[in-house]
Amino acid sequence: MDSIIHINYVSLILVFLISTVMATSIGINYGQIANNLPPPEKVVPLVKSMGATRVKLYDADPHVLKAFANSGVEFIVSLGNEYLSDMKDPAKAQAWVKTNVQAYLPATKITCIAVGNEVLTFNDTALSDNLLPAMENVYAALVSMNLDKQVSVTTAHSVAILETSYPPSSGAFRRDLVSCVTQVVDFHCKTGSPFLINAYPYFAYKADPKQVQLDFVLFQPNQGIVDPVTNLHYDNMLFAQIDAVHSALASIGYKNVCVQISETGWPSKGDADELGATPDNARKYNCNLIKLVSQKKGTPLKPNSNLNIYVFALFNENLKPGPMSERNYGLFKPDGTPSYPLGFAGINAGVSTNSSSGRSPATGSGSTTPTSWSPQDGSSSPGYMSITSNSGVVLFCWKSWILQLHIIVGSILLLFSQL
């Protein structure tokens, strides 16, 4: 009888361990500055096949929010920088929340509103002055609708708000931004919302490839660095950047603010002078990143804090301005096939699709909304036919899966040794 109990116990542990590996939550940024993307209805199974449970939009696209109704996927919707001055009017903030948030709840799980994006690093005084009032009025609108307990209000910052970031313990905000940042962080503390940072180790490598070790930014094996003040060891740049933000927050009196990474990624293609923008480097960065998230470990400075990370981005976006890399951050091509091997369940990397039947750019929000999308024969694209919502969970990149499997087997052997 004891043996049966032990075996059943081991079985339960096995199920728990496997489900823990498989159910890792990742976030994804869903940008739409393109004229060749699939309609949101086709994107739902793609997102689910990745195991992504959180999506961040750069607007509040009604087509997307309707398509994801009852999907269980959590959403951050965004208010563009161009709307911040309007949000200084409480009535307009109320109307925006009613139309773009309340109207979709509870079917679509909108959990956060990002007011503006990288506002403080535009060096636009008028725009910066509008940020906090806009956040406060949007939050007040949520309170008036009794939604403030389920929907938070925040804003995303560029890591360029830091004046110093190396070593991580020396992290400090730009002196000209300290006042604005302090007010925003105080708002977070009062309302319980997260502090969002867009962090791209790629930019550091691109700017100085001779000094920045590629393995260090790609989460590959390397000697790493030791912070001389804290004596903490860092084997990747993203963790160093995150802890530099924690140090900067502590320097202005906020030691326990929740920090989330609202954007991070690596381009798979770039111009001739964009060193490192290759499919192989993009694969290493994003696969290793997902592996770290799956291990549910924090940073050296905050080892018990969850890594709430949103990968940038879901699709390549062919209408984004700037260098070629800007149009090639997507994990997927517009036809739904991976930009490079990803190792996600239910995704056939070798399937090609027919071209779309045509799409028209939509006005507003800096994005495009599909008017139609179907292969010429009228059937579903093969690239999406191979993806079903039942494929469900992420398998990670194969090295991560093998690592997790070793952990499971080791745990099982340990339990059996005690029978």
C-alpha positions as CSV (number, residue, x, y, z in Angstrom):
1,M,0.0,0.0,0.0
2,D,2.8,2.4,0.9
3,S,4.4,1.7,-2.5
4,I,1.2,2.5,-4.3
5,I,0.9,5.8,-2.4
6,H,4.5,6.6,-3.2
7,I,4.0,5.8,-6.9
8,N,0.8,7.9,-7.1
9,Y,2.7,10.7,-5.4
10,V,5.5,10.5,-7.9
11,S,2.9,10.6,-10.7
12,L,1.4,13.7,-9.3
13,I,4.8,15.3,-9.1
14,L,5.6,14.3,-12.7
15,V,2.3,15.9,-13.9
16,F,3.1,19.0,-12.0
17,L,6.6,19.3,-13.3
18,I,5.6,18.8,-16.9
19,S,2.8,21.2,-16.7
20,T,5.1,23.8,-15.1
21,V,7.5,23.4,-18.0
22,M,4.8,23.5,-20.6
23,A,2.7,26.3,-19.2
24,T,5.3,29.0,-19.0
25,S,3.8,32.4,-19.8
26,I,5.3,34.7,-22.3
27,G,4.2,38.1,-23.5
28,I,4.3,39.3,-27.1
29,N,4.1,42.7,-28.7
30,Y,1.5,42.8,-31.6
31,G,2.5,45.7,-33.8
32,Q,0.6,46.4,-37.0
33,I,2.6,49.0,-39.0
34,A,2.2,46.9,-42.1
35,N,-0.1,46.3,-45.1
36,N,0.3,42.6,-45.4
37,L,-0.6,41.1,-42.0
38,P,-3.3,38.5,-41.5
39,P,-6.6,39.4,-39.9
40,P,-6.8,39.2,-36.1
41,E,-9.0,36.1,-36.3
42,K,-6.0,34.2,-37.9
43,V,-3.6,35.6,-35.3
44,V,-5.5,34.1,-32.3
45,P,-4.4,30.4,-32.9
46,L,-0.9,31.6,-33.8
47,V,-0.6,33.4,-30.4
48,K,-2.0,30.3,-28.6
49,S,0.3,27.9,-30.4
50,M,3.2,29.9,-28.9
51,G,1.9,29.5,-25.4
52,A,1.7,33.3,-25.1
53,T,-0.9,34.4,-22.6
54,R,-0.2,38.1,-22.7
55,V,-0.3,40.5,-25.7
56,K,0.6,44.2,-25.8
57,L,-1.0,46.4,-28.4
58,Y,0.2,49.9,-29.5
59,D,-3.4,51.0,-29.8
60,A,-6.8,49.6,-28.8
61,D,-7.6,48.1,-32.2
62,P,-11.3,46.9,-32.0
63,H,-10.7,44.2,-34.6
64,V,-8.0,42.6,-32.4
65,L,-9.9,43.0,-29.1
66,K,-13.1,41.5,-30.6
67,A,-11.1,38.6,-32.2
68,F,-9.5,37.7,-28.9
69,A,-12.8,37.7,-26.9
70,N,-13.1,34.6,-24.6
71,S,-9.5,33.5,-25.6
72,G,-8.2,34.0,-22.0
73,V,-5.3,36.1,-23.4
74,E,-4.5,39.2,-21.3
75,F,-4.1,42.5,-23.0
76,I,-2.2,45.7,-22.6
77,V,-3.9,48.3,-24.7
78,S,-2.2,51.6,-25.5
79,L,-2.9,55.3,-25.9
80,G,-0.7,56.8,-28.5
81,N,1.5,59.8,-27.7
82,E,-0.6,61.9,-30.0
83,Y,-3.6,61.5,-27.6
84,L,-1.9,62.6,-24.4
85,S,-3.0,66.3,-24.6
86,D,-6.6,65.2,-25.1
87,M,-6.4,63.0,-22.0
88,K,-5.8,66.2,-19.9
89,D,-9.5,66.6,-20.2
90,P,-11.2,64.2,-17.7
91,A,-14.3,63.9,-20.0
92,K,-12.2,62.8,-22.9
93,A,-10.3,60.3,-20.8
94,Q,-13.6,59.0,-19.6
95,A,-14.9,58.6,-23.1
96,W,-11.7,56.9,-24.3
97,V,-11.8,54.3,-21.5
98,K,-15.5,53.7,-22.0
99,T,-15.1,53.1,-25.8
100,N,-11.7,51.3,-25.8
101,V,-11.7,49.3,-22.5
102,Q,-15.1,49.0,-20.8
103,A,-16.8,48.0,-24.1
104,Y,-14.7,44.9,-24.4
105,L,-14.8,43.7,-20.8
106,P,-15.1,41.0,-19.5
107,A,-15.0,38.9,-22.7
108,T,-11.6,40.3,-23.7
109,K,-9.2,40.4,-20.7
110,I,-7.8,43.9,-20.8
111,T,-5.6,44.2,-17.7
112,C,-3.6,47.3,-18.4
113,I,-3.5,50.6,-20.3
114,A,-0.2,52.0,-21.4
115,V,-0.4,55.7,-21.7
116,G,2.1,56.9,-24.2
117,N,5.3,55.1,-25.3
118,E,8.9,56.3,-24.4
119,V,7.5,59.8,-23.8
120,L,10.3,61.1,-21.6
121,T,13.1,60.4,-24.2
122,F,11.5,62.4,-27.0
123,N,12.9,65.5,-25.2
124,D,9.6,67.2,-25.8
125,T,8.7,69.3,-22.7
126,A,5.0,69.7,-23.7
127,L,4.6,66.0,-24.3
128,S,6.4,65.1,-21.0
129,D,4.2,67.6,-19.1
130,N,1.1,65.9,-20.4
131,L,2.1,62.4,-19.4
132,L,1.2,62.3,-15.7
133,P,-2.1,64.2,-16.0
134,A,-3.1,61.8,-18.8
135,M,-2.3,58.8,-16.6
136,E,-4.1,60.3,-13.6
137,N,-7.3,61.0,-15.7
138,V,-7.3,57.6,-17.3
139,Y,-7.0,56.0,-13.9
140,A,-9.8,58.3,-12.5
141,A,-12.0,57.1,-15.4
142,L,-11.3,53.5,-14.4
143,V,-12.2,54.2,-10.8
144,S,-15.5,55.9,-11.8
145,M,-16.4,52.7,-13.7
146,N,-15.2,50.4,-10.9
147,L,-12.5,48.9,-13.1
148,D,-9.5,50.1,-11.3
149,K,-9.0,46.8,-9.5
150,Q,-8.8,44.8,-12.8
151,V,-7.2,47.3,-15.1
152,S,-4.0,49.2,-14.2
153,V,-2.5,52.3,-15.8
154,T,1.2,52.7,-16.7
155,T,3.6,54.0,-19.4
156,A,6.5,52.4,-21.2
157,H,10.0,54.0,-21.0
158,S,13.1,53.6,-23.1
159,V,16.2,52.3,-21.2
160,A,17.7,55.6,-22.4
161,I,16.0,57.3,-19.4
162,L,19.1,56.1,-17.6
163,E,22.1,58.3,-17.4
164,T,24.3,55.5,-16.1
165,S,23.7,51.7,-16.3
166,Y,27.1,50.1,-15.8
167,P,27.8,48.5,-13.5
168,P,24.2,47.8,-12.6
169,S,24.6,49.1,-9.1
170,S,25.4,52.5,-10.5
171,G,22.1,52.8,-12.4
172,A,20.7,56.3,-12.2
173,F,18.1,58.3,-14.2
174,R,19.1,61.2,-16.3
175,R,19.2,64.2,-14.1
176,D,16.9,66.3,-16.3
177,L,14.3,63.5,-16.0
178,V,14.5,62.7,-12.3
179,S,11.6,65.0,-11.4
180,C,9.3,63.5,-14.0
181,V,10.3,59.9,-13.3
182,T,9.7,60.4,-9.6
183,Q,6.2,61.7,-10.1
184,V,5.4,58.7,-12.4
185,V,6.8,56.2,-10.0
186,D,4.9,57.7,-7.2
187,F,1.8,57.2,-9.3
188,H,2.7,53.5,-9.7
189,C,3.1,53.1,-6.0
190,K,-0.2,54.7,-5.2
191,T,-2.1,52.6,-7.9
192,G,-0.2,49.4,-7.8
193,S,0.8,49.4,-11.4
194,P,4.1,48.2,-13.0
195,F,7.1,50.3,-14.2
196,L,7.6,49.4,-17.9
197,I,11.0,49.4,-19.6
198,N,11.8,48.8,-23.3
199,A,15.3,47.2,-23.2
200,Y,17.3,46.1,-26.3
201,P,20.8,44.7,-25.7
202,Y,21.0,44.6,-29.5
203,F,21.4,48.4,-29.6
204,A,24.4,48.2,-27.2
205,Y,26.1,45.6,-29.4
206,K,25.3,47.5,-32.6
207,A,26.8,50.7,-31.2
208,D,30.1,49.1,-30.0
209,P,30.6,45.5,-31.3
210,K,34.3,45.6,-30.4
211,Q,33.6,46.2,-26.7
212,V,30.3,44.4,-26.2
213,Q,30.7,40.7,-26.3
214,L,28.1,39.0,-28.6
215,D,27.7,36.0,-26.3
216,F,27.0,38.3,-23.4
217,V,24.0,39.9,-25.2
218,L,22.7,36.7,-26.7
219,F,22.5,34.7,-23.4
220,Q,25.2,32.4,-24.7
221,P,27.9,30.9,-22.3
222,N,30.4,33.6,-21.4
223,Q,32.5,34.8,-18.5
224,G,30.1,37.6,-17.7
225,I,30.8,40.5,-15.4
226,V,30.9,41.1,-11.7
227,D,29.5,44.2,-10.2
228,P,32.3,45.6,-8.0
229,V,29.8,47.1,-5.5
230,T,27.3,44.3,-5.0
231,N,29.7,41.4,-6.1
232,L,26.8,40.0,-8.1
233,H,27.7,38.1,-11.3
234,Y,25.9,38.9,-14.6
235,D,26.1,36.5,-17.5
236,N,23.8,38.5,-19.8
237,M,23.2,42.2,-20.6
238,L,19.4,42.2,-20.3
239,F,19.6,41.2,-16.6
240,A,22.3,43.9,-16.1
241,Q,20.0,46.5,-17.7
242,I,17.0,45.4,-15.6
243,D,19.0,45.6,-12.4
244,A,20.4,49.0,-13.4
245,V,16.7,50.1,-13.5
246,H,16.1,48.7,-10.1
247,S,19.2,50.6,-8.8
248,A,18.0,53.8,-10.4
249,L,14.6,53.4,-8.8
250,A,16.3,52.7,-5.4
251,S,18.4,55.9,-5.8
252,I,15.3,58.0,-5.8
253,G,13.7,56.2,-2.9
254,Y,11.7,53.4,-4.5
255,K,13.2,49.9,-3.8
256,N,10.1,47.7,-4.3
257,V,8.6,48.8,-7.5
258,C,7.5,46.1,-9.9
259,V,9.6,46.4,-13.1
260,Q,8.4,44.7,-16.3
261,I,10.1,44.5,-19.7
262,S,7.5,45.8,-22.1
263,E,9.8,45.3,-25.2
264,T,12.9,43.3,-26.0
265,G,14.0,41.5,-29.1
266,W,16.5,41.1,-31.8
267,P,16.2,41.8,-35.6
268,S,16.7,39.0,-38.1
269,K,17.8,41.3,-40.9
270,G,19.4,44.7,-41.2
271,D,21.3,47.1,-43.3
272,A,25.0,46.6,-44.1
273,D,26.0,48.7,-41.1
274,E,23.7,46.9,-38.7
275,L,26.2,44.3,-37.5
276,G,24.6,41.3,-35.7
277,A,21.1,41.6,-37.3
278,T,21.0,38.0,-38.6
279,P,18.4,35.1,-38.3
280,D,20.8,33.0,-36.2
281,N,21.4,35.8,-33.7
282,A,17.7,36.6,-33.5
283,R,17.0,32.9,-32.9
284,K,19.6,32.6,-30.2
285,Y,18.4,35.8,-28.4
286,N,14.7,35.0,-28.4
287,C,15.0,31.2,-27.8
288,N,17.5,31.8,-24.9
289,L,15.2,34.5,-23.5
290,I,12.2,32.2,-23.5
291,K,14.4,29.6,-21.8
292,L,15.2,32.0,-19.0
293,V,11.6,33.0,-18.6
294,S,10.7,29.3,-18.4
295,Q,13.1,28.8,-15.5
296,K,11.1,31.3,-13.5
297,K,14.2,32.9,-12.0
298,G,14.7,36.6,-11.3
299,T,17.7,38.8,-11.9
300,P,20.8,38.7,-9.7
301,L,19.6,41.7,-7.7
302,K,16.0,40.5,-7.6
303,P,16.2,36.7,-7.7
304,N,12.6,36.2,-6.4
305,S,10.9,38.6,-8.9
306,N,9.2,37.1,-11.9
307,L,10.5,38.1,-15.3
308,N,7.5,39.7,-16.8
309,I,8.8,40.1,-20.4
310,Y,7.1,41.0,-23.6
311,V,9.0,39.9,-26.7
312,F,9.2,42.3,-29.6
313,A,7.5,41.4,-31.9
314,L,4.9,39.0,-33.3
315,F,5.3,40.0,-37.0
316,N,7.7,41.7,-39.3
317,E,6.2,45.1,-40.1
318,N,6.9,46.2,-43.6
319,L,5.8,49.9,-43.3
320,K,7.9,50.8,-40.2
321,P,10.3,53.7,-41.0
322,G,14.0,53.7,-40.2
323,P,16.7,51.2,-40.9
324,M,16.0,47.7,-42.3
325,S,16.2,46.2,-38.8
326,E,13.1,48.1,-37.7
327,R,11.0,46.0,-40.2
328,N,12.5,42.7,-39.2
329,Y,12.0,42.1,-35.5
330,G,9.1,39.7,-36.0
331,L,9.1,36.1,-34.8
332,F,6.8,35.5,-37.7
333,K,6.5,36.6,-41.3
334,P,3.1,38.0,-42.4
335,D,2.1,34.6,-43.9
336,G,2.4,33.0,-40.4
337,T,5.6,31.1,-41.0
338,P,8.5,31.6,-38.6
339,S,11.2,34.1,-39.5
340,Y,13.7,31.5,-38.3
341,P,13.4,28.2,-36.4
342,L,11.5,28.8,-33.2
343,G,10.7,25.3,-31.8
344,F,7.1,26.1,-31.1
345,A,4.5,23.4,-31.2
346,G,2.0,23.3,-34.1
347,I,4.1,25.6,-36.3
348,N,5.3,24.3,-39.7
349,A,8.4,26.3,-40.6
350,G,8.6,24.8,-44.0
351,V,5.1,25.7,-45.3
352,S,4.7,28.6,-47.7
353,T,1.5,30.4,-48.3
354,N,-0.3,32.1,-51.2
355,S,-0.1,35.8,-51.3
356,S,-2.9,37.8,-49.6
357,S,-5.7,39.3,-51.6
358,G,-4.9,42.8,-50.6
359,R,-5.1,45.0,-47.6
360,S,-5.7,48.7,-47.1
361,P,-4.0,50.8,-44.4
362,A,-6.3,52.1,-41.8
363,T,-6.2,55.6,-40.4
364,G,-5.2,56.4,-36.8
365,S,-2.9,54.8,-34.2
366,G,0.0,54.5,-36.7
367,S,-1.2,51.0,-37.6
368,T,-3.0,49.2,-40.3
369,T,-6.2,47.2,-40.0
370,P,-7.0,44.4,-42.4
371,T,-9.9,44.7,-44.8
372,S,-9.5,41.2,-46.2
373,W,-6.9,38.4,-46.1
374,S,-7.3,35.1,-47.9
375,P,-5.3,33.1,-50.4
376,Q,-6.5,33.3,-54.0
377,D,-8.3,30.0,-53.9
378,G,-10.4,31.2,-51.0
379,S,-9.1,28.6,-48.5
380,S,-7.3,29.2,-45.3
381,S,-3.5,29.9,-45.6
382,P,-1.5,26.6,-45.2
383,G,0.7,28.5,-42.8
384,Y,-2.2,29.0,-40.5
385,M,-3.9,25.7,-41.2
386,S,-1.0,24.0,-39.5
387,I,-1.7,26.0,-36.4
388,T,-4.6,25.0,-34.1
389,S,-5.6,26.6,-30.9
390,N,-5.4,23.1,-29.3
391,S,-1.6,22.9,-30.0
392,G,-1.7,25.3,-27.1
393,V,1.6,25.3,-25.3
394,V,5.1,26.4,-26.0
395,L,7.8,23.7,-26.4
396,F,10.6,26.3,-26.3
397,C,13.8,25.9,-28.2
398,W,15.1,22.4,-28.1
399,K,18.0,23.1,-25.8
400,S,15.7,24.6,-23.3
401,W,13.3,21.6,-23.5
402,I,16.2,19.2,-23.0
403,L,17.4,21.2,-19.9
404,Q,13.9,21.1,-18.5
405,L,13.6,17.4,-19.2
406,H,16.8,16.7,-17.3
407,I,15.3,18.6,-14.3
408,I,12.2,16.5,-14.5
409,V,14.0,13.2,-14.8
410,G,16.4,14.1,-12.0
411,S,13.5,15.0,-9.7
412,I,11.7,11.7,-10.5
413,L,14.9,9.6,-9.8
414,L,15.3,11.4,-6.5
415,L,11.8,10.6,-5.5
416,F,12.1,7.0,-6.5
417,S,15.3,6.6,-4.5
418,Q,13.3,7.5,-1.4
419,L,10.7,4.7,-1.9
